Structure formats: structure tokens, C-alpha cells
């Protein structure tokens, strides 16, 4: 580093300025001294630097690094344990999901079987009810047909009686005497039978 030192002598009144850090120029005939290099380290600085590095390296190797390594190993074990626990929980959850899906499939199959059984029962009941209703309808039809036949027979008898009465009256008016009821009945039966046959 370049520095200047000024000295003042009061007795003589002289001022002397000396620049330090620059090698004085050699006079003629004198050998030049080695110049001072300000960035070159001295030997004691090298010794102190190497000694402090060696102490720091020994501290790191035998004291600080083992503690750091223990902390890193402990942290790795904690993280690995967390990952293993997460994997175990994931596998347990997947097995629970698979078991749940199997139960849901079994419940669905059972529900489908019950629905099919209920449908079969309902179809059988419906068929039975339809058979009963058809039997009742057939029975009522037979009863109605019997009633219709009876009503028709009764109506036919009334019609025959009315026709006989009209024919007797007509024959009485035409002949002037009352016709034989057997002849009128046979004629009416023949006419009504032919009409029914048509």
C-alpha cells in the first residue's frame, strides 16, 4: 500500500516527505533490491492459514461431520419410516376399497336375485289372478248365456202365445168360428220354427 509520511523539523524549518511502499530507485552502481509485492503472502500467513484449515478440517472430520451425518441419518430414517407408513396405509386402503367393492358387487348380485325372485313371484301371482279372472269371466259368460237362453225361451213362449192368440183371433174373424187350438198351435210352431231356421 502506498503511504506518505511528512516530518517537520522546527529548528531548521525543513519538511521531509517520504513515500512508503515504493522501492527507492537504485542509484548508479548500486544493485536494485527486490521489489515488495503487496499481494504475496508471507510465510507466517501461510502457516497460520494452513494451520487454521487443518484445525477446521479435523473439527469437521471428527466432530462436526459425524454429528451432521447422524442428523441426516436420523432424518432419512424418519422420512423412510413415513414413506413406509404411507405405503402401508395406501395398501391397507386399497385392500379396504377392494373388499368394499366386492361387498357392493355381492349386495348388487343379491339385490338382483331378489328382484328376479320378486318378479317371478309377481308374474306367477299375476298369471294366477288372470286365470282366476278368466275363469270368473267364463263362468259369468256361461251364466249370462244360460240366462239369455232362458230369457229367449221365455220370450219365445210369450211370442208363440201372442202369435197363437192373434192367429186364433184372425181365424175366428176369417172363418166366423173359433179354429181348433191344436191346429193353430201346430201352424204357429211351423211358422215360428221356419222363421227361427231362417
C-alpha positions in Angstrom: 0.0 0.0 0.0 1.3 3.4 -0.9 1.5 5.9 2.0 3.3 9.2 2.6 4.9 10.3 5.8 5.7 14.0 6.3 8.1 15.2 9.0 8.7 18.8 10.0 11.9 20.0 11.8 11.1 23.1 13.8 14.8 24.1 14.3 15.6 24.1 10.6 12.2 24.6 9.2 12.6 21.7 6.8 9.7 19.5 5.7 10.6 15.9 4.7 8.1 13.8 2.8 8.8 10.1 2.5 6.7 7.8 0.3 6.4 4.3 1.7 5.5 1.2 -0.3 7.6 2.1 -3.3 11.1 0.8 -3.5 13.6 3.6 -3.8 15.3 3.7 -7.1 18.7 2.4 -7.1 21.4 4.8 -7.7 24.0 4.2 -10.3 26.4 1.5 -9.3 24.1 0.0 -6.6 22.2 -3.2 -7.2 18.4 -2.9 -7.2 16.7 -4.6 -4.2 13.8 -7.0 -4.8 10.6 -5.0 -5.1 8.0 -5.6 -2.4 4.9 -7.3 -3.8 1.9 -6.3 -1.7 -0.4 -9.3 -2.6 2.2 -12.0 -2.0 1.6 -13.8 1.4 4.3 -14.1 3.9 5.4 -17.4 5.3 3.8 -16.9 8.7 0.5 -16.1 7.0 0.8 -19.3 5.0 1.5 -21.2 8.2 -1.4 -19.7 10.1 -3.8 -20.2 7.1 -2.7 -23.9 6.7 -2.9 -24.5 10.5 -6.4 -23.0 10.8 -7.5 -25.0 7.7 -6.1 -28.2 9.3 -7.8 -27.5 12.6 -11.1 -26.8 10.8 -10.7 -30.0 8.7 -10.0 -32.0 11.8 -13.0 -30.5 13.6 -15.2 -31.2 10.5 -13.9 -34.8 10.2 -14.1 -35.9 13.8 -16.7 -33.7 15.4 -19.0 -31.7 13.1 -19.4 -34.1 10.2 -20.3 -37.2 12.4 -23.0 -35.1 14.1 -24.2 -33.8 10.8 -24.2 -37.4 9.4 -26.1 -38.7 12.5 -28.7 -35.9 12.0 -29.0 -36.7 8.3 -29.3 -40.5 9.0 -32.0 -39.8 11.7 -33.9 -37.6 9.3 -33.5 -40.2 6.5 -34.9 -42.9 8.8 -37.8 -40.6 9.8 -38.6 -39.9 6.2 -38.2 -43.5 5.1 -40.4 -44.6 8.0 -43.0 -42.0 6.9 -42.8 -43.4 3.3 -43.1 -47.0 4.5 -46.1 -46.0 6.8 -47.7 -44.2 3.8 -47.2 -47.2 1.6 -48.6 -49.5 4.3 -51.7 -47.2 4.7 -52.1 -47.0 0.9 -52.0 -50.8 0.6 -54.5 -51.1 3.5 -56.7 -48.5 1.9 -56.6 -50.3 -1.5 -57.4 -53.6 0.2 -60.3 -51.9 2.0 -61.5 -50.5 -1.3 -61.3 -53.9 -3.0 -63.2 -55.5 -0.1 -65.8 -52.8 -0.2 -66.2 -53.2 -4.0 -66.5 -56.9 -3.5 -69.2 -56.4 -0.9 -71.0 -53.9 -3.1 -70.9 -56.4 -6.0 -72.2 -59.2 -3.7 -75.0 -56.9 -2.5 -75.9 -55.9 -6.0 -76.0 -59.5 -7.1 -78.2 -60.4 -4.1 -80.4 -57.5 -4.8 -80.7 -58.6 -8.5 -81.5 -62.1 -7.4 -84.2 -60.8 -5.0 -85.6 -58.6 -7.8 -85.7 -61.5 -10.1 -87.4 -63.7 -7.5 -89.9 -61.0 -6.7 -90.6 -60.6 -10.4 -91.1 -64.3 -10.8 -93.5 -64.3 -7.8 -95.4 -61.3 -9.2 -95.6 -62.9 -12.6 -96.9 -66.2 -11.0 -99.4 -64.2 -8.9 -100.5 -62.2 -12.0 -100.9 -65.4 -14.0 -102.9 -67.0 -11.2 -105.0 -63.8 -10.9 -105.6 -63.7 -14.6 -106.6 -67.4 -14.6 -109.0 -66.7 -11.8 -110.4 -63.7 -13.5 -110.7 -65.5 -16.8 -112.4 -68.4 -15.0 -114.9 -66.0 -13.4 -115.5 -64.3 -16.7 -116.1 -67.6 -18.4 -118.4 -68.6 -15.6 -120.3 -65.4 -15.8 -120.5 -65.7 -19.6 -121.9 -69.2 -19.2 -124.4 -67.9 -16.6 -125.2 -65.0 -18.9 -125.6 -67.3 -21.8 -127.9 -69.5 -19.7 -129.9 -66.5 -18.6 -130.1 -65.3 -22.2 -131.3 -68.7 -23.4 -133.8 -68.8 -20.6 -135.0 -65.3 -21.4 -135.1 -66.2 -25.1 -137.1 -69.3 -24.4 -139.4 -67.3 -22.2 -139.7 -64.6 -24.8 -140.3 -67.2 -27.5 -143.0 -68.8 -25.4 -144.6 -65.4 -25.0 -144.2 -64.6 -28.7 -145.7 -68.0 -29.6 -148.6 -67.4 -27.2 -149.2 -64.0 -28.7 -149.0 -65.3 -32.3 -151.4 -68.1 -31.4 -153.8 -65.6 -29.9 -153.5 -63.4 -33.0 -153.9 -66.3 -35.3 -156.9 -67.7 -33.4 -158.5 -64.3 -33.5 -157.7 -63.9 -37.2 -159.0 -67.4 -38.0 -162.1 -66.6 -36.0 -162.7 -63.4 -37.9 -162.0 -65.1 -41.2 -164.0 -68.2 -40.7 -166.6 -66.9 -38.4 -165.9 -69.6 -35.9 -163.2 -70.4 -33.5 -160.4 -72.6 -35.0 -159.1 -75.7 -33.3 -156.3 -74.7 -30.8 -154.2 -77.7 -31.8 -154.3 -76.7 -35.5 -153.4 -73.1 -34.6 -150.5 -74.3 -32.3 -149.1 -76.6 -35.0 -149.3 -73.8 -37.6 -147.7 -71.3 -35.3 -145.0 -73.8 -34.4 -144.3 -74.4 -38.1 -144.2 -70.8 -38.9 -142.0 -69.7 -35.9 -139.7 -72.8 -36.4 -139.2 -71.8 -40.1 -138.6 -68.2 -39.1 -136.1 -69.4 -36.5 -134.5 -71.7 -39.1 -134.0 -68.7 -41.4 
